[in-house]
Amino acid sequence: MRLLMLLIIIIPALEIGVLIFSGRTIGAIPTILLIILTGVLGAWLAKQQGLETLRNAQQQMQFGQIPGAAIIDGLCILVGGFLLLTPGFITDTTGFLLLIPFTRNKIKPLLLKFIKNMIDKNQITIIR
């Protein structure tokens, strides 16, 4: 909970600083257009990746497999899409990293390790 509070305070402050710097460097209008462009591009990419992940999950279930990787992909895509709709360059960069399959595949092992640690510490309970 402390980490969440820090993120709620620190991330917006950093975003404001980067937006001010960008506005001074390239101008207000280009900064606003860039934010809109990343939002539109991010929504399109999230839709494409989400549909592909859904197809993969359905295919895995048809073969009687548990779609574990597809669920993690879906979670990354959901968070990445949300971050891209949030105005700011830091959240946009993080969102794109979660949406692009190459970088998402590099992040997934870290996410799985984090989830495993939370399960080991009984912070998450899996019910069958």
PENOR-V375805 format. One record per residue. N is the residue number from 0. RES is the residue in three letters. SS is DSSP state (helix for helix, strand for strand, loop for the rest). PSI is psi in radians with two decimals (999 if undefined). D_CENTER is the distance of its C-alpha to the mean C-alpha in Angstrom with 1 decimal. Layout:
<<N,RES,SS,PSI,D_CENTER> <N,RES,SS,PSI,D_CENTER>>
This chain:
<<0,MET,loop,-0.63,19.6> <1,ARG,helix,-0.73,20.7> <2,LEU,helix,-0.73,17.4> <3,LEU,helix,-0.75,15.7> <4,MET,helix,-0.74,18.6> <5,LEU,helix,-0.75,18.4> <6,LEU,helix,-0.65,14.7> <7,ILE,helix,-0.51,15.9> <8,ILE,helix,-0.79,18.7> <9,ILE,helix,-0.79,17.7> <10,ILE,helix,-0.87,14.4> <11,PRO,helix,-0.64,16.2> <12,ALA,helix,-0.77,19.3> <13,LEU,helix,-0.73,17.7> <14,GLU,helix,-0.76,16.2> <15,ILE,helix,-0.76,19.7> <16,GLY,helix,-0.77,21.3> <17,VAL,helix,-0.70,19.4> <18,LEU,helix,-0.70,20.0> <19,ILE,helix,-0.78,23.6> <20,PHE,helix,-0.77,24.0> <21,SER,helix,-0.74,22.6> <22,GLY,helix,-0.67,24.9> <23,ARG,helix,-0.56,27.8> <24,THR,helix,-0.92,27.1> <25,ILE,helix,-0.15,26.4> <26,GLY,loop,2.78,27.5> <27,ALA,helix,-0.81,26.1> <28,ILE,helix,-0.85,26.2> <29,PRO,helix,-0.62,24.3> <30,THR,helix,-0.80,21.6> <31,ILE,helix,-0.77,21.3> <32,LEU,helix,-0.65,21.4> <33,LEU,helix,-0.71,18.7> <34,ILE,helix,-0.74,16.4> <35,ILE,helix,-0.76,17.5> <36,LEU,helix,-0.80,17.1> <37,THR,helix,-0.58,13.5> <38,GLY,helix,-0.80,12.9> <39,VAL,helix,-0.82,15.1> <40,LEU,helix,-0.71,13.9> <41,GLY,helix,-0.71,10.3> <42,ALA,helix,-0.75,11.7> <43,TRP,helix,-0.81,14.0> <44,LEU,helix,-0.71,11.6> <45,ALA,helix,-0.71,9.4> <46,LYS,helix,-0.84,13.0> <47,GLN,helix,-0.86,14.3> <48,GLN,helix,-0.65,11.8> <49,GLY,helix,-0.77,12.0> <50,LEU,helix,-0.70,15.8> <51,GLU,helix,-0.73,16.1> <52,THR,helix,-0.70,14.4> <53,LEU,helix,-0.75,16.7> <54,ARG,helix,-0.74,19.6> <55,ASN,helix,-0.73,19.0> <56,ALA,helix,-0.76,18.9> <57,GLN,helix,-0.72,22.0> <58,GLN,helix,-0.74,23.8> <59,GLN,helix,-0.71,23.2> <60,MET,helix,-0.58,24.6> <61,GLN,helix,-0.55,27.5> <62,PHE,loop,0.18,28.5> <63,GLY,loop,0.33,28.4> <64,GLN,loop,2.66,25.4> <65,ILE,loop,2.20,22.7> <66,PRO,loop,0.99,19.3> <67,GLY,helix,-0.84,17.6> <68,ALA,helix,-0.65,15.5> <69,ALA,helix,-0.59,14.6> <70,ILE,helix,-0.75,13.6> <71,ILE,helix,-0.73,11.1> <72,ASP,helix,-0.80,9.9> <73,GLY,helix,-0.71,9.8> <74,LEU,helix,-0.77,7.9> <75,CYS,helix,-0.72,5.0> <76,ILE,helix,-0.72,5.7> <77,LEU,helix,-0.86,6.3> <78,VAL,helix,-0.74,3.6> <79,GLY,helix,-0.75,2.3> <80,GLY,helix,-0.73,6.0> <81,PHE,helix,-0.77,6.7> <82,LEU,helix,-0.60,5.8> <83,LEU,helix,-0.43,7.8> <84,LEU,helix,-0.23,10.4> <85,THR,loop,2.20,10.9> <86,PRO,loop,2.32,13.7> <87,GLY,loop,2.64,13.6> <88,PHE,helix,-0.55,13.2> <89,ILE,helix,-0.83,11.5> <90,THR,helix,-0.61,8.4> <91,ASP,helix,-0.78,8.8> <92,THR,helix,-0.79,9.2> <93,THR,helix,-0.73,6.1> <94,GLY,helix,-0.79,4.2> <95,PHE,helix,-0.67,7.0> <96,LEU,helix,-0.61,7.0> <97,LEU,helix,-0.39,4.4> <98,LEU,helix,-0.56,6.5> <99,ILE,loop,2.15,9.7> <100,PRO,helix,-0.69,11.6> <101,PHE,helix,-0.87,13.4> <102,THR,helix,-0.58,10.9> <103,ARG,helix,-0.68,8.8> <104,ASN,helix,-0.41,12.4> <105,LYS,helix,-0.51,13.0> <106,ILE,helix,-0.55,10.2> <107,LYS,helix,-0.76,11.1> <108,PRO,helix,-0.64,14.6> <109,LEU,helix,-0.72,13.5> <110,LEU,helix,-0.76,11.5> <111,LEU,helix,-0.69,14.6> <112,LYS,helix,-0.74,16.9> <113,PHE,helix,-0.79,15.3> <114,ILE,helix,-0.74,15.7> <115,LYS,helix,-0.73,19.2> <116,ASN,helix,-0.68,20.2> <117,MET,helix,-0.65,19.5> <118,ILE,helix,-0.76,21.5> <119,ASP,helix,-0.57,24.2> <120,LYS,loop,0.15,24.6> <121,ASN,loop,0.52,24.8> <122,GLN,loop,-0.35,22.0> <123,ILE,loop,2.39,20.6> <124,THR,loop,2.26,23.2> <125,ILE,loop,2.15,23.0> <126,ILE,loop,2.28,25.6> <127,ARG,loop,999,27.1>>
